[in-house]
Amino acid sequence: MSAKTLITVEQFGNMHFSDTEDYELVGGELIPLSRGTYRHNNIRDLIGHLLWTYFQRNPIGESVGENDCRVSETKVRRPDLSIFLQERLRQIDLDTIPSPFAPDIAIEVLSPSEGVMETRGKVREYLGAGSSEVWLFDYSNGEVQVHTHQGIRVLQQGDLLETPVLPGFTVAVADFRMNI
């Protein structure tokens, strides 16, 4: 029986992109990412478009998709979308993998195959690594969960997604078309 070879975050960052593009690093092991369905990708892209539009009018940060982020000494996670405000953007080498910390807001579009425990773990990791909020878009239940250090807000079709992190950002949950 041979022991597993574990890799560090630095080794992960130095690997060829083609070797890591479908993986996160968890505890020194490469963990495969599930591919998004059409619905998953459509919702992610719509959220990204709404954020891009917001940041064009409010240049306080940026949103980027599928960005590797260091969340601990042994973990690199890849949120579907990451929001970095200007102060933290200035601390990132834009040509280095992974970003040295979690985004200000980590956004995940949940797939039915993702387990509750796995998702809760990711939320804790993002918040523990410096995220102010974690948004979970649960299209199976037609809701958005906003996790903060203070607790969870569950938003449904008739609610508005708003956050003090992005002043003036307001979008109706129904606009995310999660129920199509």
PESUL-V913431 format. One line per field, one symbol per residue. ss: DSSP state (@ for helix, = for strand, . for the rest). phi: phi as a letter, one per 40 degrees, with the letter a starting at -180 (. if undefined). A space follows every 10 residues. Layout:
ss: ???
phi: ???
This chain:
ss: ........@@ @@@@..@@@@ ..====..== ==.....@@@ @@@@@@@@@@ @@@@@@@... ========== ==..====== =====@@@@. ........=. ....====== .....@@@@@ @@@@@@@@.. ..======.. ..======.. =====....= ==.......= ==@@@@....
phi: .bccccbccc cdccccdccb cbbbbbggbc bccccccdcd cccdccddcc cdcccccbcb iabacfbcbc bacbbbbbcd abbbcddcdc cbccbbbccc acccbcbbcc bdcccccccd ccddccccch ccabbbcbcc bgbbbbcbcc ibbbbbdccb cbaccbdgca bcdcccfccc
